[in-house]
Amino acid sequence: MVTALKKRVKVLMENGGGLMVYMILAVPVIVAGMVLHFKLKEWGKGRWNILPKCLSTWAVVCVGFLGFVSADGGRDMEKSWILAALLLFLLADGFLEIQFFLGMGVFGAGHLLLIIWILRQGAWSLISLPVWAVFLGLSLLLFQKELREGKNHPKIYLMILYPAILMGMAALAVVLPWKLGIDYLWAGVGAVLFAVSDLMVGKGFFHKLSRSMNYLALSLYYGGIFFLALMIWV
């Protein structure tokens, strides 16, 4: 599988036109935006941290957009589902800094678009059900203390809907490489990174994360959506 993946990466870079050049330019922007996002928080600049965070997300969205309008990507309208999901994630990044639950809802809508795209590939498998159950069970276990507070704050129970959708997307995505081939490994890896990142962010909503954990969570998020954007190129 490793050898096959290396070959796929090579083909992707050779056929991707300006993808490599764009990545060289975009990665520093993504990193700088992430760092500035946290620095603005530390400097007490309030909601201005939305701008660098969304700038980093926009740089990733452009990876998907360039793939979509390229010779190969532009002919595959199915990839528009992924691009639309990335745009919703960009929108959600802004909302998340203003109203957490609104941002979470927009993120959920983005995951639903990815689920629709996966199902349209005809790659659904019954094995996704136990995988989803395991993923969801682990996420609920992680938030067991917070869920106990639902008796006093029923709104907390609504948060279960988000990991149910998120883990459903991840469970479907991780099966794709075995059903459709190694090209779909990008989607599987991206979905897992996204899921881990969102669980960390959710935990941070209730209990403040350390600086290093915040950096890790956002890095996993950008890595996750970057791999999803690469799916538009293959």
C-alpha positions as CSV (number, residue, x, y, z in Angstrom):
1,M,0.0,0.0,0.0
2,V,2.9,2.4,0.8
3,T,4.4,1.9,-2.6
4,A,1.1,2.4,-4.3
5,L,0.5,5.6,-2.3
6,K,3.9,6.9,-3.3
7,K,3.1,6.4,-7.0
8,R,-0.3,8.1,-6.5
9,V,1.4,11.1,-4.9
10,K,3.9,11.3,-7.8
11,V,1.1,11.2,-10.4
12,L,-0.9,13.7,-8.4
13,M,2.0,16.2,-8.5
14,E,2.8,15.6,-12.1
15,N,-0.8,15.9,-13.3
16,G,-1.8,18.7,-10.9
17,G,-0.2,21.5,-12.9
18,G,0.4,24.3,-10.5
19,L,-0.6,22.3,-7.4
20,M,2.9,21.9,-6.1
21,V,3.7,25.6,-6.6
22,Y,0.5,26.6,-5.0
23,M,1.1,24.3,-2.0
24,I,4.6,25.9,-1.5
25,L,2.9,29.3,-1.4
26,A,-0.2,28.2,0.6
27,V,1.4,26.2,3.5
28,P,3.2,29.2,4.9
29,V,0.0,31.2,4.7
30,I,-1.9,28.5,6.5
31,V,0.7,28.3,9.3
32,A,1.0,32.0,9.7
33,G,-2.8,32.4,9.9
34,M,-3.0,29.8,12.5
35,V,-0.2,31.4,14.6
36,L,-1.7,34.9,14.3
37,H,-5.1,33.5,15.2
38,F,-3.8,32.4,18.6
39,K,-1.6,35.5,19.1
40,L,-4.6,37.8,18.6
41,K,-6.4,35.8,21.3
42,E,-3.5,36.2,23.6
43,W,-3.3,39.9,22.9
44,G,-7.0,40.4,23.8
45,K,-8.0,41.5,20.3
46,G,-11.3,39.9,20.6
47,R,-13.0,38.6,17.4
48,W,-10.3,39.9,15.0
49,N,-8.8,36.4,15.3
50,I,-11.5,35.3,12.9
51,L,-9.7,36.9,10.0
52,P,-6.4,35.0,10.1
53,K,-8.2,31.7,10.9
54,C,-10.5,32.1,7.9
55,L,-7.6,33.1,5.7
56,S,-5.9,29.8,6.5
57,T,-9.1,27.9,5.7
58,W,-9.5,29.9,2.5
59,A,-6.0,28.9,1.4
60,V,-7.1,25.3,1.8
61,V,-10.4,25.9,0.0
62,C,-8.4,27.3,-3.0
63,V,-6.6,23.9,-3.2
64,G,-10.0,22.3,-3.9
65,F,-11.1,25.1,-6.2
66,L,-8.0,24.9,-8.3
67,G,-8.5,21.1,-8.6
68,F,-12.2,21.6,-9.6
69,V,-11.4,24.0,-12.4
70,S,-8.5,22.0,-13.7
71,A,-8.8,19.9,-16.8
72,D,-9.6,16.7,-14.7
73,G,-11.5,18.2,-11.8
74,G,-13.7,20.4,-13.9
75,R,-15.2,17.5,-15.7
76,D,-16.2,15.7,-12.5
77,M,-19.2,17.5,-11.1
78,E,-19.4,15.0,-8.3
79,K,-16.5,16.8,-6.7
80,S,-18.6,19.9,-6.3
81,W,-20.1,18.2,-3.2
82,I,-16.6,18.3,-1.6
83,L,-16.0,21.9,-2.7
84,A,-19.3,23.0,-1.3
85,A,-18.5,21.2,2.0
86,L,-15.1,23.1,2.2
87,L,-16.9,26.4,1.7
88,L,-19.3,25.6,4.5
89,F,-16.3,24.8,6.7
90,L,-14.9,28.2,5.9
91,L,-18.2,29.8,6.9
92,A,-18.3,27.8,10.0
93,D,-14.8,28.9,11.1
94,G,-16.1,32.4,11.3
95,F,-19.4,31.5,13.1
96,L,-17.5,29.4,15.6
97,E,-15.7,32.4,17.0
98,I,-19.0,34.3,17.2
99,Q,-21.5,31.7,18.3
100,F,-20.2,28.2,19.0
101,F,-23.5,26.3,18.4
102,L,-24.1,28.1,15.2
103,G,-20.7,27.3,13.9
104,M,-21.2,23.7,15.0
105,G,-24.4,23.5,13.0
106,V,-22.8,24.8,9.8
107,F,-19.9,22.3,10.3
108,G,-22.6,19.6,10.6
109,A,-24.1,20.7,7.3
110,G,-20.7,20.4,5.7
111,H,-20.3,16.9,7.0
112,L,-23.8,16.0,5.6
113,L,-22.6,17.1,2.1
114,L,-19.6,14.9,2.4
115,I,-21.8,12.0,3.5
116,I,-24.0,12.6,0.4
117,W,-20.9,12.6,-1.8
118,I,-19.7,9.3,-0.3
119,L,-23.0,7.7,-0.7
120,R,-23.2,8.9,-4.3
121,Q,-20.0,6.9,-5.0
122,G,-21.9,3.7,-4.4
123,A,-19.3,2.7,-1.8
124,W,-21.5,2.2,1.2
125,S,-20.8,-0.9,3.2
126,L,-22.4,-2.5,6.2
127,I,-19.0,-2.5,7.9
128,S,-19.5,1.3,8.3
129,L,-22.2,0.7,10.9
130,P,-20.0,-1.0,13.5
131,V,-17.2,1.5,12.7
132,W,-19.6,4.3,13.3
133,A,-20.8,2.8,16.5
134,V,-17.3,2.5,17.8
135,F,-16.4,6.0,16.8
136,L,-19.5,7.5,18.3
137,G,-19.1,5.4,21.5
138,L,-15.5,6.7,21.9
139,S,-16.7,10.3,21.5
140,L,-19.5,9.9,24.0
141,L,-17.1,8.3,26.4
142,L,-14.8,11.3,26.0
143,F,-17.7,13.7,26.9
144,Q,-19.3,11.6,29.6
145,K,-18.7,14.2,32.3
146,E,-20.1,17.0,30.2
147,L,-23.2,14.9,29.3
148,R,-24.0,14.5,33.0
149,E,-24.6,18.2,33.1
150,G,-27.4,17.8,30.5
151,K,-29.9,17.5,33.4
152,N,-29.3,21.1,34.3
153,H,-28.6,22.3,30.7
154,P,-30.6,20.2,28.2
155,K,-29.0,22.1,25.3
156,I,-25.9,20.0,25.9
157,Y,-27.8,16.9,24.7
158,L,-28.2,18.5,21.3
159,M,-24.4,18.3,21.0
160,I,-24.7,14.6,20.6
161,L,-26.2,15.2,17.1
162,Y,-23.0,16.7,15.9
163,P,-20.6,13.8,16.8
164,A,-23.2,11.4,15.4
165,I,-23.0,13.1,12.0
166,L,-19.2,13.7,12.2
167,M,-18.5,10.1,13.1
168,G,-20.9,8.9,10.4
169,M,-18.9,10.8,7.9
170,A,-15.6,9.4,9.2
171,A,-17.0,5.8,9.3
172,L,-18.1,6.0,5.7
173,A,-14.8,7.7,4.6
174,V,-12.4,5.2,6.1
175,V,-14.0,2.4,4.2
176,L,-13.6,4.2,0.8
177,P,-10.0,3.1,0.1
178,W,-11.0,-0.6,0.5
179,K,-14.1,-0.2,-1.7
180,L,-12.8,2.2,-4.4
181,G,-9.1,2.1,-4.3
182,I,-6.0,3.9,-2.9
183,D,-7.0,7.2,-4.4
184,Y,-9.7,7.6,-1.8
185,L,-7.1,7.3,1.1
186,W,-7.0,11.1,1.1
187,A,-10.7,11.2,2.1
188,G,-10.2,8.6,4.8
189,V,-7.2,10.3,6.4
190,G,-8.8,13.7,6.1
191,A,-12.0,12.5,7.8
192,V,-10.1,10.9,10.7
193,L,-7.9,14.0,11.3
194,F,-11.1,16.2,11.1
195,A,-12.9,14.0,13.6
196,V,-10.0,14.0,16.1
197,S,-9.6,17.8,15.8
198,D,-13.3,18.4,16.4
199,L,-13.4,16.2,19.5
200,M,-10.5,18.2,20.9
201,V,-12.2,21.5,20.1
202,G,-15.4,20.3,21.7
203,K,-13.5,19.3,24.8
204,G,-11.9,22.7,24.8
205,F,-15.4,24.3,24.8
206,F,-16.0,22.9,28.3
207,H,-12.4,22.8,29.6
208,K,-9.7,25.1,28.4
209,L,-7.0,23.3,26.4
210,S,-3.4,23.9,26.9
211,R,-1.6,26.1,24.3
212,S,0.1,23.1,22.7
213,M,-3.2,21.2,22.5
214,N,-4.9,24.1,20.8
215,Y,-2.2,24.2,18.2
216,L,-2.5,20.5,17.7
217,A,-6.3,20.6,17.3
218,L,-6.1,23.4,14.7
219,S,-3.2,21.7,12.9
220,L,-5.2,18.4,12.6
221,Y,-8.2,20.4,11.3
222,Y,-6.2,22.1,8.6
223,G,-4.6,18.8,7.7
224,G,-8.0,17.1,7.6
225,I,-9.6,19.6,5.2
226,F,-6.4,19.8,3.1
227,F,-6.6,16.0,2.5
228,L,-10.3,16.4,1.6
229,A,-9.4,19.2,-0.8
230,L,-6.8,16.8,-2.5
231,M,-9.7,14.4,-3.2
232,I,-10.9,16.9,-5.8
233,W,-7.6,16.5,-7.7
234,V,-7.7,12.7,-8.1
